[in-house]
């Protein structure tokens, strides 16, 4: 049986771990993010920091344009 291609590209996969928040605390977004293909890791203290990391990594791993 032929293998099918993954539905989602693995070079665009991230693991995001959020720190637990104390009960009753206002929602806060802090934790750790890892790009699974390159093993780049960052800690974040806001959604903005998390998204900035993801955008930077995806920009770095973006395939060069086809010159054909």
PDB file with SEQRES, HELIX, SHEET and CRYST1 records, atoms N, CA, C and O in Angstrom:
SEQRES   1 A   68  UNK UNK UNK UNK UNK UNK UNK UNK UNK UNK UNK UNK UNK          
SEQRES   2 A   68  UNK UNK UNK UNK UNK UNK UNK UNK UNK UNK UNK UNK UNK          
SEQRES   3 A   68  UNK UNK UNK UNK UNK UNK UNK UNK UNK UNK UNK UNK UNK          
SEQRES   4 A   68  UNK UNK UNK UNK UNK UNK UNK UNK UNK UNK UNK UNK UNK          
SEQRES   5 A   68  UNK UNK UNK UNK UNK UNK UNK UNK UNK UNK UNK UNK UNK          
SEQRES   6 A   68  UNK UNK UNK                                                  
HELIX    1 AA1 UNK A   10  UNK A   12  5                                   3    
HELIX    2 AA2 UNK A   47  UNK A   61  1                                  15    
SHEET    1 AA1 3 UNK A  14  UNK A  18  0                                        
SHEET    2 AA1 3 UNK A  31  UNK A  35 -1                                        
SHEET    3 AA1 3 UNK A  41  UNK A  44 -1                                        
CRYST1    1.000    1.000    1.000  90.00  90.00  90.00 P 1           1          
ATOM      1  N   UNK A   1       0.842  -1.175   0.000  1.00  0.00           N  
ATOM      2  CA  UNK A   1       0.000   0.000   0.000  1.00  0.00           C  
ATOM      3  C   UNK A   1       0.886   1.237   0.000  1.00  0.00           C  
ATOM      4  O   UNK A   1       1.772   1.347   0.848  1.00  0.00           O  
ATOM      5  N   UNK A   2       0.677   2.180  -0.931  1.00  0.00           N  
ATOM      6  CA  UNK A   2       1.514   3.380  -0.964  1.00  0.00           C  
ATOM      7  C   UNK A   2       1.245   4.266   0.246  1.00  0.00           C  
ATOM      8  O   UNK A   2       0.121   4.372   0.735  1.00  0.00           O  
ATOM      9  N   UNK A   3       2.337   4.905   0.715  1.00  0.00           N  
ATOM     10  CA  UNK A   3       2.196   5.829   1.837  1.00  0.00           C  
ATOM     11  C   UNK A   3       1.655   7.152   1.328  1.00  0.00           C  
ATOM     12  O   UNK A   3       2.093   7.648   0.290  1.00  0.00           O  
ATOM     13  N   UNK A   4       0.719   7.715   2.044  1.00  0.00           N  
ATOM     14  CA  UNK A   4       0.197   9.024   1.663  1.00  0.00           C  
ATOM     15  C   UNK A   4       1.004  10.117   2.354  1.00  0.00           C  
ATOM     16  O   UNK A   4       1.642   9.886   3.380  1.00  0.00           O  
ATOM     17  N   UNK A   5       0.961  11.292   1.779  1.00  0.00           N  
ATOM     18  CA  UNK A   5       1.637  12.446   2.358  1.00  0.00           C  
ATOM     19  C   UNK A   5       0.891  12.878   3.610  1.00  0.00           C  
ATOM     20  O   UNK A   5      -0.330  12.739   3.669  1.00  0.00           O  
ATOM     21  N   UNK A   6       1.591  13.400   4.614  1.00  0.00           N  
ATOM     22  CA  UNK A   6       0.901  13.906   5.795  1.00  0.00           C  
ATOM     23  C   UNK A   6      -0.034  15.054   5.405  1.00  0.00           C  
ATOM     24  O   UNK A   6       0.259  15.828   4.494  1.00  0.00           O  
ATOM     25  N   UNK A   7      -1.143  15.148   6.099  1.00  0.00           N  
ATOM     26  CA  UNK A   7      -2.119  16.202   5.813  1.00  0.00           C  
ATOM     27  C   UNK A   7      -1.544  17.585   6.120  1.00  0.00           C  
ATOM     28  O   UNK A   7      -1.890  18.563   5.457  1.00  0.00           O  
ATOM     29  N   UNK A   8      -0.679  17.666   7.112  1.00  0.00           N  
ATOM     30  CA  UNK A   8      -0.075  18.939   7.496  1.00  0.00           C  
ATOM     31  C   UNK A   8       1.449  18.802   7.454  1.00  0.00           C  
ATOM     32  O   UNK A   8       1.983  17.775   7.873  1.00  0.00           O  
ATOM     33  N   UNK A   9       2.157  19.823   6.953  1.00  0.00           N  
ATOM     34  CA  UNK A   9       3.620  19.726   6.877  1.00  0.00           C  
ATOM     35  C   UNK A   9       4.259  19.731   8.267  1.00  0.00           C  
ATOM     36  O   UNK A   9       3.945  20.577   9.105  1.00  0.00           O  
ATOM     37  N   UNK A  10       5.150  18.785   8.495  1.00  0.00           N  
ATOM     38  CA  UNK A  10       5.780  18.670   9.812  1.00  0.00           C  
ATOM     39  C   UNK A  10       6.747  19.812  10.104  1.00  0.00           C  
ATOM     40  O   UNK A  10       7.038  20.078  11.270  1.00  0.00           O  
ATOM     41  N   UNK A  11       7.252  20.494   9.081  1.00  0.00           N  
ATOM     42  CA  UNK A  11       8.162  21.613   9.344  1.00  0.00           C  
ATOM     43  C   UNK A  11       7.417  22.839   9.864  1.00  0.00           C  
ATOM     44  O   UNK A  11       8.033  23.864  10.155  1.00  0.00           O  
ATOM     45  N   UNK A  12       6.098  22.737   9.981  1.00  0.00           N  
ATOM     46  CA  UNK A  12       5.288  23.833  10.510  1.00  0.00           C  
ATOM     47  C   UNK A  12       4.604  23.425  11.814  1.00  0.00           C  
ATOM     48  O   UNK A  12       3.599  24.021  12.203  1.00  0.00           O  
ATOM     49  N   UNK A  13       5.153  22.401  12.495  1.00  0.00           N  
ATOM     50  CA  UNK A  13       4.552  21.896  13.726  1.00  0.00           C  
ATOM     51  C   UNK A  13       5.265  22.464  14.956  1.00  0.00           C  
ATOM     52  O   UNK A  13       6.491  22.566  14.993  1.00  0.00           O  
ATOM     53  N   UNK A  14       4.472  22.825  15.948  1.00  0.00           N  
ATOM     54  CA  UNK A  14       4.982  23.391  17.194  1.00  0.00           C  
ATOM     55  C   UNK A  14       4.348  22.663  18.373  1.00  0.00           C  
ATOM     56  O   UNK A  14       3.211  22.197  18.298  1.00  0.00           O  
ATOM     57  N   UNK A  15       5.103  22.576  19.458  1.00  0.00           N  
ATOM     58  CA  UNK A  15       4.586  22.096  20.731  1.00  0.00           C  
ATOM     59  C   UNK A  15       4.497  23.316  21.632  1.00  0.00           C  
ATOM     60  O   UNK A  15       5.485  24.025  21.824  1.00  0.00           O  
ATOM     61  N   UNK A  16       3.321  23.560  22.183  1.00  0.00           N  
ATOM     62  CA  UNK A  16       3.121  24.714  23.069  1.00  0.00           C  
ATOM     63  C   UNK A  16       2.675  24.194  24.423  1.00  0.00           C  
ATOM     64  O   UNK A  16       1.695  23.456  24.527  1.00  0.00           O  
ATOM     65  N   UNK A  17       3.399  24.585  25.454  1.00  0.00           N  
ATOM     66  CA  UNK A  17       3.052  24.237  26.829  1.00  0.00           C  
ATOM     67  C   UNK A  17       2.732  25.525  27.572  1.00  0.00           C  
ATOM     68  O   UNK A  17       3.534  26.458  27.596  1.00  0.00           O  
ATOM     69  N   UNK A  18       1.540  25.563  28.181  1.00  0.00           N  
ATOM     70  CA  UNK A  18       1.141  26.726  28.961  1.00  0.00           C  
ATOM     71  C   UNK A  18       1.370  26.449  30.433  1.00  0.00           C  
ATOM     72  O   UNK A  18       1.109  25.346  30.913  1.00  0.00           O  
ATOM     73  N   UNK A  19       1.859  27.453  31.152  1.00  0.00           N  
ATOM     74  CA  UNK A  19       2.039  27.333  32.594  1.00  0.00           C  
ATOM     75  C   UNK A  19       0.679  27.298  33.265  1.00  0.00           C  
ATOM     76  O   UNK A  19      -0.243  27.986  32.826  1.00  0.00           O  
ATOM     77  N   UNK A  20       0.538  26.506  34.324  1.00  0.00           N  
ATOM     78  CA  UNK A  20      -0.733  26.515  35.054  1.00  0.00           C  
ATOM     79  C   UNK A  20      -0.934  27.866  35.740  1.00  0.00           C  
ATOM     80  O   UNK A  20       0.023  28.512  36.165  1.00  0.00           O  
ATOM     81  N   UNK A  21      -2.171  28.269  35.835  1.00  0.00           N  
ATOM     82  CA  UNK A  21      -2.515  29.526  36.495  1.00  0.00           C  
ATOM     83  C   UNK A  21      -3.197  29.219  37.825  1.00  0.00           C  
ATOM     84  O   UNK A  21      -3.953  28.252  37.922  1.00  0.00           O  
ATOM     85  N   UNK A  22      -2.940  30.025  38.840  1.00  0.00           N  
ATOM     86  CA  UNK A  22      -3.620  29.812  40.118  1.00  0.00           C  
ATOM     87  C   UNK A  22      -5.135  29.964  39.943  1.00  0.00           C  
ATOM     88  O   UNK A  22      -5.601  30.758  39.125  1.00  0.00           O  
ATOM     89  N   UNK A  23      -5.877  29.203  40.710  1.00  0.00           N  
ATOM     90  CA  UNK A  23      -7.336  29.282  40.647  1.00  0.00           C  
ATOM     91  C   UNK A  23      -7.785  30.714  40.946  1.00  0.00           C  
ATOM     92  O   UNK A  23      -7.299  31.349  41.882  1.00  0.00           O  
ATOM     93  N   UNK A  24      -8.703  31.198  40.149  1.00  0.00           N  
ATOM     94  CA  UNK A  24      -9.234  32.541  40.352  1.00  0.00           C  
ATOM     95  C   UNK A  24      -8.386  33.654  39.768  1.00  0.00           C  
ATOM     96  O   UNK A  24      -8.792  34.816  39.796  1.00  0.00           O  
ATOM     97  N   UNK A  25      -7.209  33.321  39.237  1.00  0.00           N  
ATOM     98  CA  UNK A  25      -6.341  34.354  38.658  1.00  0.00           C  
ATOM     99  C   UNK A  25      -6.865  34.758  37.288  1.00  0.00           C  
ATOM    100  O   UNK A  25      -7.516  33.973  36.598  1.00  0.00           O  
ATOM    101  N   UNK A  26      -6.575  35.976  36.914  1.00  0.00           N  
ATOM    102  CA  UNK A  26      -6.943  36.446  35.582  1.00  0.00           C  
ATOM    103  C   UNK A  26      -6.185  35.613  34.550  1.00  0.00           C  
ATOM    104  O   UNK A  26      -5.051  35.205  34.803  1.00  0.00           O  
ATOM    105  N   UNK A  27      -6.794  35.354  33.394  1.00  0.00           N  
ATOM    106  CA  UNK A  27      -6.096  34.564  32.376  1.00  0.00           C  
ATOM    107  C   UNK A  27      -4.773  35.227  31.980  1.00  0.00           C  
ATOM    108  O   UNK A  27      -4.718  36.428  31.715  1.00  0.00           O  
ATOM    109  N   UNK A  28      -3.730  34.434  31.947  1.00  0.00           N  
ATOM    110  CA  UNK A  28      -2.418  34.894  31.510  1.00  0.00           C  
ATOM    111  C   UNK A  28      -1.845  33.808  30.622  1.00  0.00           C  
ATOM    112  O   UNK A  28      -2.062  32.619  30.858  1.00  0.00           O  
ATOM    113  N   UNK A  29      -1.135  34.208  29.632  1.00  0.00           N  
ATOM    114  CA  UNK A  29      -0.582  33.254  28.681  1.00  0.00           C  
ATOM    115  C   UNK A  29       0.926  33.280  28.790  1.00  0.00           C  
ATOM    116  O   UNK A  29       1.584  34.195  28.295  1.00  0.00           O  
ATOM    117  N   UNK A  30       1.464  32.276  29.437  1.00  0.00           N  
ATOM    118  CA  UNK A  30       2.902  32.147  29.595  1.00  0.00           C  
ATOM    119  C   UNK A  30       3.245  30.672  29.505  1.00  0.00           C  
ATOM    120  O   UNK A  30       2.450  29.808  29.875  1.00  0.00           O  
ATOM    121  N   UNK A  31       4.447  30.399  29.004  1.00  0.00           N  
ATOM    122  CA  UNK A  31       4.861  29.011  28.910  1.00  0.00           C  
ATOM    123  C   UNK A  31       6.073  28.854  28.018  1.00  0.00           C  
ATOM    124  O   UNK A  31       6.973  29.692  27.998  1.00  0.00           O  
ATOM    125  N   UNK A  32       6.071  27.753  27.277  1.00  0.00           N  
ATOM    126  CA  UNK A  32       7.215  27.364  26.458  1.00  0.00           C  
ATOM    127  C   UNK A  32       6.698  26.875  25.118  1.00  0.00           C  
ATOM    128  O   UNK A  32       5.658  26.220  25.043  1.00  0.00           O  
ATOM    129  N   UNK A  33       7.437  27.202  24.051  1.00  0.00           N  
ATOM    130  CA  UNK A  33       7.078  26.748  22.712  1.00  0.00           C  
ATOM    131  C   UNK A  33       8.325  26.161  22.060  1.00  0.00           C  
ATOM    132  O   UNK A  33       9.431  26.675  22.227  1.00  0.00           O  
ATOM    133  N   UNK A  34       8.128  25.077  21.316  1.00  0.00           N  
ATOM    134  CA  UNK A  34       9.242  24.424  20.616  1.00  0.00           C  
ATOM    135  C   UNK A  34       8.817  24.126  19.188  1.00  0.00           C  
ATOM    136  O   UNK A  34       7.730  23.602  18.945  1.00  0.00           O  
ATOM    137  N   UNK A  35       9.693  24.468  18.244  1.00  0.00           N  
ATOM    138  CA  UNK A  35       9.475  24.108  16.838  1.00  0.00           C  
ATOM    139  C   UNK A  35      10.016  22.696  16.672  1.00  0.00           C  
ATOM    140  O   UNK A  35      11.202  22.452  16.896  1.00  0.00           O  
ATOM    141  N   UNK A  36       9.155  21.772  16.282  1.00  0.00           N  
ATOM    142  CA  UNK A  36       9.530  20.357  16.290  1.00  0.00           C  
ATOM    143  C   UNK A  36      10.578  19.997  15.243  1.00  0.00           C  
ATOM    144  O   UNK A  36      11.366  19.080  15.473  1.00  0.00           O  
ATOM    145  N   UNK A  37      10.615  20.670  14.122  1.00  0.00           N  
ATOM    146  CA  UNK A  37      11.585  20.322  13.077  1.00  0.00           C  
ATOM    147  C   UNK A  37      12.990  20.842  13.384  1.00  0.00           C  
ATOM    148  O   UNK A  37      13.974  20.166  13.083  1.00  0.00           O  
ATOM    149  N   UNK A  38      13.096  22.035  13.980  1.00  0.00           N  
ATOM    150  CA  UNK A  38      14.412  22.641  14.206  1.00  0.00           C  
ATOM    151  C   UNK A  38      14.860  22.603  15.667  1.00  0.00           C  
ATOM    152  O   UNK A  38      16.008  22.920  15.977  1.00  0.00           O  
ATOM    153  N   UNK A  39      13.957  22.217  16.556  1.00  0.00           N  
ATOM    154  CA  UNK A  39      14.235  22.177  17.993  1.00  0.00           C  
ATOM    155  C   UNK A  39      14.489  23.558  18.587  1.00  0.00           C  
ATOM    156  O   UNK A  39      15.034  23.658  19.687  1.00  0.00           O  
ATOM    157  N   UNK A  40      14.111  24.616  17.893  1.00  0.00           N  
ATOM    158  CA  UNK A  40      14.220  25.955  18.475  1.00  0.00           C  
ATOM    159  C   UNK A  40      13.185  26.065  19.597  1.00  0.00           C  
ATOM    160  O   UNK A  40      12.045  25.623  19.453  1.00  0.00           O  
ATOM    161  N   UNK A  41      13.598  26.655  20.705  1.00  0.00           N  
ATOM    162  CA  UNK A  41      12.740  26.755  21.885  1.00  0.00           C  
ATOM    163  C   UNK A  41      12.718  28.193  22.369  1.00  0.00           C  
ATOM    164  O   UNK A  41      13.717  28.906  22.281  1.00  0.00           O  
ATOM    165  N   UNK A  42      11.566  28.611  22.884  1.00  0.00           N  
ATOM    166  CA  UNK A  42      11.457  29.932  23.490  1.00  0.00           C  
ATOM    167  C   UNK A  42      10.467  29.869  24.641  1.00  0.00           C  
ATOM    168  O   UNK A  42       9.533  29.067  24.634  1.00  0.00           O  
ATOM    169  N   UNK A  43      10.681  30.709  25.608  1.00  0.00           N  
ATOM    170  CA  UNK A  43       9.693  30.919  26.672  1.00  0.00           C  
ATOM    171  C   UNK A  43       8.926  32.186  26.302  1.00  0.00           C  
ATOM    172  O   UNK A  43       9.490  33.119  25.732  1.00  0.00           O  
ATOM    173  N   UNK A  44       7.653  32.208  26.628  1.00  0.00           N  
ATOM    174  CA  UNK A  44       6.840  33.386  26.328  1.00  0.00           C  
ATOM    175  C   UNK A  44       6.029  33.765  27.555  1.00  0.00           C  
ATOM    176  O   UNK A  44       5.709  32.934  28.405  1.00  0.00           O  
ATOM    177  N   UNK A  45       5.706  35.060  27.615  1.00  0.00           N  
ATOM    178  CA  UNK A  45       4.950  35.604  28.738  1.00  0.00           C  
ATOM    179  C   UNK A  45       3.682  36.302  28.274  1.00  0.00           C  
ATOM    180  O   UNK A  45       2.980  36.924  29.071  1.00  0.00           O  
ATOM    181  N   UNK A  46       3.392  36.196  26.985  1.00  0.00           N  
ATOM    182  CA  UNK A  46       2.175  36.789  26.425  1.00  0.00           C  
ATOM    183  C   UNK A  46       1.876  36.108  25.095  1.00  0.00           C  
ATOM    184  O   UNK A  46       2.745  35.469  24.502  1.00  0.00           O  
ATOM    185  N   UNK A  47       0.644  36.250  24.638  1.00  0.00           N  
ATOM    186  CA  UNK A  47       0.291  35.712  23.327  1.00  0.00           C  
ATOM    187  C   UNK A  47       1.110  36.378  22.231  1.00  0.00           C  
ATOM    188  O   UNK A  47       1.466  35.740  21.241  1.00  0.00           O  
ATOM    189  N   UNK A  48       1.405  37.648  22.406  1.00  0.00           N  
ATOM    190  CA  UNK A  48       2.204  38.378  21.408  1.00  0.00           C  
ATOM    191  C   UNK A  48       3.591  37.762  21.269  1.00  0.00           C  
ATOM    192  O   UNK A  48       4.089  37.607  20.155  1.00  0.00           O  
ATOM    193  N   UNK A  49       4.224  37.408  22.397  1.00  0.00           N  
ATOM    194  CA  UNK A  49       5.548  36.772  22.345  1.00  0.00           C  
ATOM    195  C   UNK A  49       5.464  35.400  21.689  1.00  0.00           C  
ATOM    196  O   UNK A  49       6.341  35.038  20.905  1.00  0.00           O  
ATOM    197  N   UNK A  50       4.433  34.638  21.996  1.00  0.00           N  
ATOM    198  CA  UNK A  50       4.253  33.321  21.378  1.00  0.00           C  
ATOM    199  C   UNK A  50       4.106  33.469  19.868  1.00  0.00           C  
ATOM    200  O   UNK A  50       4.790  32.784  19.107  1.00  0.00           O  
ATOM    201  N   UNK A  51       3.229  34.349  19.435  1.00  0.00           N  
ATOM    202  CA  UNK A  51       3.010  34.538  17.995  1.00  0.00           C  
ATOM    203  C   UNK A  51       4.247  35.083  17.297  1.00  0.00           C  
ATOM    204  O   UNK A  51       4.522  34.703  16.159  1.00  0.00           O  
ATOM    205  N   UNK A  52       5.000  35.963  17.949  1.00  0.00           N  
ATOM    206  CA  UNK A  52       6.223  36.491  17.347  1.00  0.00           C  
ATOM    207  C   UNK A  52       7.225  35.363  17.093  1.00  0.00           C  
ATOM    208  O   UNK A  52       7.875  35.341  16.048  1.00  0.00           O  
ATOM    209  N   UNK A  53       7.355  34.429  18.035  1.00  0.00           N  
ATOM    210  CA  UNK A  53       8.254  33.293  17.853  1.00  0.00           C  
ATOM    211  C   UNK A  53       7.802  32.436  16.670  1.00  0.00           C  
ATOM    212  O   UNK A  53       8.611  32.071  15.818  1.00  0.00           O  
ATOM    213  N   UNK A  54       6.517  32.119  16.623  1.00  0.00           N  
ATOM    214  CA  UNK A  54       5.993  31.276  15.546  1.00  0.00           C  
ATOM    215  C   UNK A  54       6.216  31.946  14.192  1.00  0.00           C  
ATOM    216  O   UNK A  54       6.657  31.293  13.247  1.00  0.00           O  
ATOM    217  N   UNK A  55       5.920  33.219  14.091  1.00  0.00           N  
ATOM    218  CA  UNK A  55       6.110  33.937  12.820  1.00  0.00           C  
ATOM    219  C   UNK A  55       7.585  33.942  12.421  1.00  0.00           C  
ATOM    220  O   UNK A  55       7.915  33.715  11.257  1.00  0.00           O  
ATOM    221  N   UNK A  56       8.475  34.201  13.390  1.00  0.00           N  
ATOM    222  CA  UNK A  56       9.913  34.232  13.073  1.00  0.00           C  
ATOM    223  C   UNK A  56      10.392  32.877  12.572  1.00  0.00           C  
ATOM    224  O   UNK A  56      11.107  32.806  11.573  1.00  0.00           O  
ATOM    225  N   UNK A  57      10.012  31.812  13.247  1.00  0.00           N  
ATOM    226  CA  UNK A  57      10.461  30.479  12.848  1.00  0.00           C  
ATOM    227  C   UNK A  57       9.883  30.109  11.485  1.00  0.00           C  
ATOM    228  O   UNK A  57      10.607  29.592  10.634  1.00  0.00           O  
ATOM    229  N   UNK A  58       8.611  30.361  11.264  1.00  0.00           N  
ATOM    230  CA  UNK A  58       8.008  30.015   9.974  1.00  0.00           C  
ATOM    231  C   UNK A  58       8.623  30.824   8.840  1.00  0.00           C  
ATOM    232  O   UNK A  58       8.751  30.325   7.722  1.00  0.00           O  
ATOM    233  N   UNK A  59       9.000  32.055   9.114  1.00  0.00           N  
ATOM    234  CA  UNK A  59       9.683  32.865   8.097  1.00  0.00           C  
ATOM    235  C   UNK A  59      11.052  32.266   7.779  1.00  0.00           C  
ATOM    236  O   UNK A  59      11.468  32.238   6.620  1.00  0.00           O  
ATOM    237  N   UNK A  60      11.753  31.787   8.814  1.00  0.00           N  
ATOM    238  CA  UNK A  60      13.079  31.179   8.627  1.00  0.00           C  
ATOM    239  C   UNK A  60      13.014  29.873   7.849  1.00  0.00           C  
ATOM    240  O   UNK A  60      13.913  29.586   7.058  1.00  0.00           O  
ATOM    241  N   UNK A  61      11.965  29.070   8.055  1.00  0.00           N  
ATOM    242  CA  UNK A  61      11.897  27.754   7.415  1.00  0.00           C  
ATOM    243  C   UNK A  61      11.129  27.774   6.098  1.00  0.00           C  
ATOM    244  O   UNK A  61      11.008  26.749   5.428  1.00  0.00           O  
ATOM    245  N   UNK A  62      10.616  28.932   5.733  1.00  0.00           N  
ATOM    246  CA  UNK A  62       9.857  29.026   4.481  1.00  0.00           C  
ATOM    247  C   UNK A  62      10.752  28.624   3.310  1.00  0.00           C  
ATOM    248  O   UNK A  62      11.909  29.033   3.219  1.00  0.00           O  
ATOM    249  N   UNK A  63      10.194  27.826   2.435  1.00  0.00           N  
ATOM    250  CA  UNK A  63      10.973  27.360   1.284  1.00  0.00           C  
ATOM    251  C   UNK A  63      11.268  28.514   0.333  1.00  0.00           C  
ATOM    252  O   UNK A  63      10.423  29.389   0.146  1.00  0.00           O  
ATOM    253  N   UNK A  64      12.456  28.528  -0.269  1.00  0.00           N  
ATOM    254  CA  UNK A  64      12.761  29.594  -1.237  1.00  0.00           C  
ATOM    255  C   UNK A  64      11.853  29.468  -2.447  1.00  0.00           C  
ATOM    256  O   UNK A  64      11.403  28.369  -2.769  1.00  0.00           O  
ATOM    257  N   UNK A  65      11.579  30.576  -3.121  1.00  0.00           N  
ATOM    258  CA  UNK A  65      10.718  30.512  -4.299  1.00  0.00           C  
ATOM    259  C   UNK A  65      11.324  29.650  -5.388  1.00  0.00           C  
ATOM    260  O   UNK A  65      12.545  29.584  -5.530  1.00  0.00           O  
ATOM    261  N   UNK A  66      10.477  28.993  -6.152  1.00  0.00           N  
ATOM    262  CA  UNK A  66      10.903  28.150  -7.271  1.00  0.00           C  
ATOM    263  C   UNK A  66      11.375  29.039  -8.408  1.00  0.00           C  
ATOM    264  O   UNK A  66      10.637  29.922  -8.845  1.00  0.00           O  
ATOM    265  N   UNK A  67      12.592  28.825  -8.897  1.00  0.00           N  
ATOM    266  CA  UNK A  67      13.167  29.667  -9.949  1.00  0.00           C  
ATOM    267  C   UNK A  67      12.834  29.177 -11.354  1.00  0.00           C  
ATOM    268  O   UNK A  67      13.429  29.656 -12.320  1.00  0.00           O  
ATOM    269  N   UNK A  68      11.896  28.233 -11.497  1.00  0.00           N  
ATOM    270  CA  UNK A  68      11.624  27.721 -12.835  1.00  0.00           C  
ATOM    271  C   UNK A  68      10.716  28.599 -13.634  1.00  0.00           C  
ATOM    272  O   UNK A  68      10.405  28.283 -14.783  1.00  0.00           O  
TER     273      UNK A  68                                                      
END                                                                             
